[in-house]
């Protein structure tokens, strides 16, 4: 069993009820609807069309773009859960049910070559019964999830991160953590994941979140996301990769210095999806399900380490536990979008915390994504993304 570090969350000597699952932090995001993207709430009519745009009036799930038969089905809060992604925290549970899964920095600076990743699955069109393991909030979760008006399942965060999150509680619910919801059934402990080291019991891999129950812990945002999170295409023919995509059988996204520690997506004709691999092999969940996705979206953003304020100002000096921050508020950068074995590239931009990303292709036209589930990687702006035809 590996040694316990500062990131091992819970000490069993305190007991599960009294355990303090201490978190870390990353940065702040924000998002705004790309031009030409339907921005109406689920089940409502689209805005008046412009002469050069085809406006899609089909009711759609806002996080997948899939057609929505009954608009009332989408009128409930979205649930995000913080999931650790280090090798010793695998296998995971529940990721395959998420509409969107974000991949972000774990908590060590990439500059020292130790940075791993943390995941943020977001559930809305369907909920996993159980998500495990569960860990702490990062600052980037706030602008990343605020446009969705989600509730975040977590084990907490460092005090300054919780204070930062509270500044935006009119956009997102971050206070319903493991220790603040005791007795509600929103979280549980999986006995087979409790571990003992040197006579001390640890629960850092054993905490599980139950999204359906967590959703009931708040009365906020009962109508669910009120805008389309990504720029969904109205038809297969409009999908950008169909219009101008280049072959992309494999996409490799490095997370450590010198472009190491790669996350890999391999196109499968049989599955009709991209299959995901971790640096050590196939990404497989506890029930044996191989992780796969309809869409792969790589958003390159500058990474720094420090403390972020509600104003968006970042301080990079002082004892901030080397917290990673993805600079995506009032920022821009390069992106790659892959679907159906093809890829397109361009630039992204984002405004304030509650705005969605906007994506512009190299020819100046707006990105059009295929409806479906999406994995979003947030590597450093200097990461060398490898595309193999």
C-alpha positions as CSV (number, residue, x, y, z in Angstrom):
1,X,0.0,0.0,0.0
2,X,1.4,3.4,-1.0
3,X,2.4,5.9,1.7
4,X,-0.1,8.5,2.9
5,X,0.5,12.0,1.8
6,X,-1.1,15.4,2.6
7,X,-3.8,14.5,0.0
8,X,-5.0,11.4,1.9
9,X,-8.2,12.9,3.2
10,X,-9.7,11.1,6.2
11,X,-8.1,9.8,9.3
12,X,-10.0,6.9,10.7
13,X,-9.0,7.6,14.3
14,X,-11.4,10.5,14.1
15,X,-14.2,8.3,13.0
16,X,-16.2,8.6,9.8
17,X,-18.6,11.1,11.4
18,X,-15.9,13.4,12.6
19,X,-13.5,13.0,9.7
20,X,-12.4,16.2,8.0
21,X,-12.1,15.5,4.3
22,X,-9.7,18.3,3.4
23,X,-9.6,19.6,-0.1
24,X,-7.4,21.5,-2.4
25,X,-8.1,23.9,-5.2
26,X,-7.8,24.7,-8.9
27,X,-9.1,27.8,-10.6
28,X,-12.1,29.6,-11.8
29,X,-13.9,29.2,-15.2
30,X,-16.6,30.9,-17.0
31,X,-18.8,30.3,-20.0
32,X,-21.1,32.2,-22.5
33,X,-23.1,30.9,-25.5
34,X,-21.1,30.7,-28.8
35,X,-22.5,32.6,-31.6
36,X,-25.2,30.7,-33.5
37,X,-25.9,28.5,-30.5
38,X,-29.5,27.9,-29.3
39,X,-29.6,29.6,-25.8
40,X,-33.2,29.1,-24.9
41,X,-34.3,27.0,-21.9
42,X,-35.3,23.4,-22.5
43,X,-38.6,23.1,-24.3
44,X,-38.9,26.8,-25.2
45,X,-38.8,28.4,-28.6
46,X,-35.5,29.8,-30.0
47,X,-34.7,33.4,-30.6
48,X,-35.6,35.1,-33.8
49,X,-33.3,33.8,-36.6
50,X,-30.8,36.0,-38.4
51,X,-30.6,35.8,-42.2
52,X,-27.4,33.8,-42.1
53,X,-28.2,31.3,-39.4
54,X,-30.4,28.2,-39.2
55,X,-32.1,28.4,-35.8
56,X,-32.8,25.1,-34.1
57,X,-36.2,25.1,-32.4
58,X,-36.0,21.4,-31.3
59,X,-36.3,21.1,-27.5
60,X,-33.0,19.6,-26.4
61,X,-31.2,18.4,-23.2
62,X,-28.9,21.4,-22.5
63,X,-25.8,19.3,-21.6
64,X,-26.0,16.7,-24.3
65,X,-27.9,18.4,-27.1
66,X,-30.1,15.3,-27.5
67,X,-33.7,15.9,-28.6
68,X,-36.0,16.2,-25.6
69,X,-39.5,14.6,-26.0
70,X,-40.9,16.1,-22.8
71,X,-39.5,19.5,-21.7
72,X,-40.6,18.8,-18.1
73,X,-38.0,16.0,-18.0
74,X,-35.2,18.6,-18.1
75,X,-36.6,20.8,-15.3
76,X,-34.4,19.7,-12.4
77,X,-31.0,20.7,-11.1
78,X,-27.9,19.3,-12.6
79,X,-25.5,17.5,-10.2
80,X,-21.7,17.5,-10.5
81,X,-19.4,15.3,-8.4
82,X,-15.7,15.7,-7.6
83,X,-13.9,12.4,-8.4
84,X,-10.2,11.7,-7.9
85,X,-8.3,10.2,-10.8
86,X,-4.9,8.9,-9.5
87,X,-4.1,5.3,-10.3
88,X,-4.4,4.2,-6.7
89,X,-8.0,5.7,-6.6
90,X,-9.2,3.6,-9.4
91,X,-11.5,1.9,-10.3
92,X,-14.3,4.5,-10.3
93,X,-18.1,4.2,-10.2
94,X,-20.8,6.1,-12.2
95,X,-18.8,8.1,-14.7
96,X,-20.5,6.5,-17.7
97,X,-23.9,8.1,-16.8
98,X,-22.6,11.6,-16.9
99,X,-23.5,14.1,-19.7
100,X,-20.2,15.8,-19.4
101,X,-16.9,14.8,-17.7
102,X,-14.3,17.5,-17.1
103,X,-10.6,16.6,-16.6
104,X,-8.7,19.1,-14.5
105,X,-5.5,19.3,-12.5
106,X,-5.3,17.4,-9.2
107,X,-3.2,19.5,-7.0
108,X,0.5,19.4,-7.7
109,X,2.2,21.8,-10.1
110,X,3.0,20.4,-13.5
111,X,6.3,22.3,-13.3
112,X,7.6,19.7,-10.8
113,X,6.3,16.8,-12.9
114,X,3.9,15.4,-10.3
115,X,0.6,16.7,-11.5
116,X,-2.2,14.2,-11.9
117,X,-5.8,14.8,-12.8
118,X,-9.2,15.1,-11.1
119,X,-12.6,14.5,-12.8
120,X,-15.9,16.3,-12.6
121,X,-18.8,14.2,-14.0
122,X,-22.0,16.3,-14.5
123,X,-25.3,14.5,-14.4
124,X,-28.6,15.9,-15.8
125,X,-30.2,13.8,-18.6
126,X,-29.6,10.7,-16.4
127,X,-28.2,10.1,-12.9
128,X,-25.8,7.5,-11.7
129,X,-27.1,5.8,-8.5
130,X,-23.6,6.0,-7.0
131,X,-20.4,7.9,-7.8
132,X,-17.2,6.9,-6.1
133,X,-14.6,8.0,-5.0
134,X,-15.5,11.6,-4.0
135,X,-12.9,14.3,-3.1
136,X,-12.6,18.1,-2.8
137,X,-13.6,21.2,-4.8
138,X,-11.2,23.2,-7.0
139,X,-11.6,26.9,-7.7
140,X,-12.1,26.2,-11.5
141,X,-15.3,24.3,-10.7
142,X,-17.1,27.5,-9.9
143,X,-16.9,29.2,-13.3
144,X,-17.0,25.8,-15.1
145,X,-20.3,24.9,-13.5
146,X,-22.0,28.2,-12.8
147,X,-23.5,28.5,-16.3
148,X,-25.2,25.2,-15.5
149,X,-26.5,26.2,-12.1
150,X,-25.4,22.9,-10.7
151,X,-25.0,21.4,-7.2
152,X,-21.5,20.0,-6.5
153,X,-21.0,16.8,-4.5
154,X,-17.7,16.9,-2.7
155,X,-15.8,16.3,0.6
156,X,-15.1,20.0,1.1
157,X,-12.1,22.2,0.1
158,X,-9.5,24.4,1.7
159,X,-11.1,27.3,3.6
160,X,-10.2,29.9,1.0
161,X,-11.7,27.8,-1.8
162,X,-14.9,27.4,0.1
163,X,-15.0,31.2,0.7
164,X,-14.4,31.8,-3.0
165,X,-17.2,29.4,-3.9
166,X,-19.6,31.1,-1.5
167,X,-19.2,34.3,-3.4
168,X,-21.1,32.7,-6.3
169,X,-23.8,30.9,-4.4
170,X,-26.4,32.6,-6.5
171,X,-25.1,30.6,-9.4
172,X,-24.0,27.3,-7.9
173,X,-24.6,25.2,-4.8
174,X,-21.2,24.2,-3.2
175,X,-22.2,23.8,0.4
176,X,-23.8,20.4,0.4
177,X,-20.7,18.3,1.1
178,X,-20.2,15.0,2.8
179,X,-19.9,16.4,6.3
180,X,-22.6,19.0,5.9
181,X,-25.3,16.5,4.8
182,X,-24.9,13.8,7.4
183,X,-28.0,11.7,7.8
184,X,-29.6,12.7,4.5
185,X,-28.4,9.7,2.4
186,X,-26.7,12.0,-0.1
187,X,-23.4,10.3,0.7
188,X,-22.3,6.9,2.1
189,X,-19.1,5.0,2.9
190,X,-18.3,1.9,0.7
191,X,-16.8,-0.6,3.2
192,X,-14.7,-2.4,0.5
193,X,-12.8,0.8,-0.1
194,X,-11.9,1.7,3.5
195,X,-8.2,1.1,3.9
196,X,-5.8,0.7,6.9
197,X,-2.2,1.8,6.9
198,X,0.1,1.5,10.0
199,X,-2.9,0.9,12.2
200,X,-4.8,4.0,11.0
201,X,-8.0,3.7,9.0
202,X,-8.6,6.0,6.0
203,X,-11.8,6.8,4.2
204,X,-10.4,8.9,1.4
205,X,-11.3,6.3,-1.3
206,X,-14.5,5.1,0.4
207,X,-16.8,8.2,0.2
208,X,-19.6,7.7,-2.4
209,X,-22.1,10.3,-3.6
210,X,-25.7,9.5,-4.6
211,X,-26.7,12.3,-7.1
212,X,-30.4,11.8,-7.0
213,X,-30.5,12.2,-3.3
214,X,-28.0,15.1,-3.3
215,X,-30.2,16.9,-5.8
216,X,-32.9,17.0,-3.1
217,X,-30.7,18.8,-0.7
218,X,-31.4,22.2,-2.3
219,X,-34.5,24.1,-3.6
220,X,-32.3,26.2,-5.8
221,X,-32.5,26.0,-9.6
222,X,-35.5,23.6,-9.9
223,X,-35.9,24.4,-13.6
224,X,-32.4,23.1,-14.4
225,X,-29.9,24.6,-16.8
226,X,-31.4,27.6,-18.6
227,X,-29.0,27.7,-21.6
228,X,-27.3,25.2,-23.9
229,X,-23.9,24.6,-22.5
230,X,-22.2,23.7,-25.8
231,X,-23.0,24.8,-29.4
232,X,-25.0,21.9,-30.6
233,X,-25.6,21.2,-34.3
234,X,-29.2,21.1,-35.5
235,X,-28.5,18.1,-37.8
236,X,-25.7,15.6,-38.5
237,X,-24.8,17.5,-41.7
238,X,-24.0,20.6,-39.7
239,X,-21.5,19.0,-37.3
240,X,-18.2,20.7,-37.8
241,X,-16.2,17.5,-38.1
242,X,-18.5,16.4,-40.9
243,X,-18.1,19.7,-42.7
244,X,-14.4,20.2,-42.5
245,X,-12.9,17.6,-40.1
246,X,-9.5,15.8,-40.6
247,X,-8.9,12.2,-39.6
248,X,-8.3,11.7,-35.9
249,X,-8.2,8.1,-34.9
250,X,-6.2,8.9,-31.8
251,X,-6.0,12.0,-29.6
252,X,-3.3,12.2,-27.0
253,X,-3.5,14.8,-24.2
254,X,-0.4,15.1,-21.9
255,X,-0.7,16.4,-18.3
256,X,2.8,16.5,-17.0
257,X,5.9,18.4,-18.0
258,X,7.8,17.3,-21.1
259,X,4.4,16.2,-22.5
260,X,4.2,13.1,-20.4
261,X,1.3,11.4,-18.4
262,X,-1.0,11.2,-21.5
263,X,-4.8,10.7,-21.6
264,X,-5.6,8.9,-24.8
265,X,-8.8,8.7,-26.9
266,X,-8.9,6.0,-29.6
267,X,-11.7,6.0,-32.2
268,X,-13.6,2.7,-32.4
269,X,-15.6,2.0,-35.5
270,X,-17.4,-0.9,-33.7
271,X,-18.5,1.3,-30.8
272,X,-19.0,4.4,-32.8
273,X,-17.2,6.3,-30.0
274,X,-13.9,7.3,-28.6
275,X,-12.4,4.9,-26.1
276,X,-10.5,6.4,-23.2
277,X,-7.1,5.3,-21.8
278,X,-5.2,6.4,-18.8
279,X,-1.3,6.6,-18.7
280,X,-1.2,3.0,-17.4
281,X,-3.8,1.4,-19.7
282,X,-7.5,1.3,-20.5
283,X,-9.9,3.5,-18.4
284,X,-12.2,0.8,-16.9
285,X,-14.7,1.3,-14.1
286,X,-15.4,-1.0,-11.2
287,X,-18.1,-2.9,-13.0
288,X,-15.8,-3.5,-16.0
289,X,-17.3,-0.8,-18.3
290,X,-14.7,0.8,-20.6
291,X,-15.0,4.6,-20.6
292,X,-16.1,5.9,-24.0
293,X,-17.5,9.1,-25.3
294,X,-19.3,10.7,-28.3
295,X,-17.2,13.9,-28.2
296,X,-13.7,14.8,-27.1
297,X,-13.1,18.5,-26.4
298,X,-9.7,19.7,-25.5
299,X,-9.5,23.2,-24.1
300,X,-5.9,24.4,-23.6
301,X,-5.7,27.0,-20.8
302,X,-2.7,28.5,-19.0
303,X,-2.1,26.9,-15.6
304,X,-0.7,28.8,-12.6
305,X,-0.6,28.2,-8.9
306,X,-1.8,30.4,-6.1
307,X,-5.1,31.9,-4.8
308,X,-8.0,33.4,-6.8
309,X,-10.3,36.0,-5.6
310,X,-14.0,36.7,-6.4
311,X,-12.8,39.6,-8.6
312,X,-10.8,37.1,-10.7
313,X,-7.5,38.4,-9.5
314,X,-4.9,35.7,-8.9
315,X,-2.2,35.9,-6.2
316,X,0.8,33.6,-6.9
317,X,2.8,34.2,-3.7
318,X,2.1,32.9,-0.3
319,X,1.2,29.6,1.3
320,X,-1.6,28.4,-0.9
321,X,-0.8,24.7,-0.9
322,X,0.5,25.0,-4.5
323,X,-3.1,25.1,-5.7
324,X,-3.5,24.8,-9.5
325,X,-5.5,27.4,-11.3
326,X,-6.8,27.1,-14.9
327,X,-7.0,30.6,-16.3
328,X,-10.3,30.6,-18.2
329,X,-12.1,33.7,-16.9
330,X,-11.9,36.5,-19.4
331,X,-9.4,34.5,-21.3
332,X,-8.9,32.7,-24.6
333,X,-6.8,29.9,-26.1
334,X,-6.7,26.9,-28.6
335,X,-9.2,24.0,-28.7
336,X,-9.5,20.7,-30.4
337,X,-12.9,19.0,-31.0
338,X,-13.2,15.4,-32.1
339,X,-16.2,13.4,-33.1
340,X,-16.7,10.4,-35.4
341,X,-13.0,9.8,-36.0
342,X,-12.4,13.4,-37.2
343,X,-11.1,16.6,-35.6
344,X,-11.4,20.4,-36.1
345,X,-9.4,23.1,-34.3
346,X,-9.8,26.7,-33.5
347,X,-9.8,29.2,-30.6
348,X,-12.0,29.4,-27.5
349,X,-12.9,32.5,-25.5
350,X,-14.8,33.0,-22.3
351,X,-16.0,36.0,-20.3
352,X,-17.2,36.1,-16.7
353,X,-17.9,33.3,-14.3
354,X,-21.5,32.6,-15.4
355,X,-20.8,32.7,-19.1
356,X,-20.3,29.7,-21.4
357,X,-17.3,29.1,-23.6
358,X,-17.4,30.3,-27.2
359,X,-15.6,28.4,-29.9
360,X,-14.5,29.7,-33.3
361,X,-13.0,27.5,-36.0
362,X,-9.9,28.4,-37.9
363,X,-12.0,29.7,-40.8
364,X,-13.9,32.0,-38.5
365,X,-17.1,30.1,-38.3
366,X,-18.7,28.9,-35.1
367,X,-18.1,25.3,-33.8
368,X,-21.1,23.0,-34.2
369,X,-20.9,19.9,-31.9
370,X,-22.7,16.6,-32.4
371,X,-25.3,15.8,-29.6
372,X,-24.1,13.3,-27.2
373,X,-21.8,12.8,-24.1
374,X,-18.6,14.8,-24.0
375,X,-15.3,14.5,-22.2
376,X,-13.5,17.8,-21.7
377,X,-9.8,17.9,-21.1
378,X,-8.2,21.1,-19.7
379,X,-4.5,20.7,-20.3
380,X,-1.9,23.5,-20.0
381,X,-1.7,26.0,-22.8
382,X,1.8,24.7,-23.6
383,X,0.8,21.0,-23.8
384,X,1.5,19.4,-27.1
385,X,-1.7,17.7,-28.3
386,X,-1.0,14.7,-30.6
387,X,-3.5,13.8,-33.3
388,X,-3.0,10.5,-35.2
389,X,-4.9,9.9,-38.4
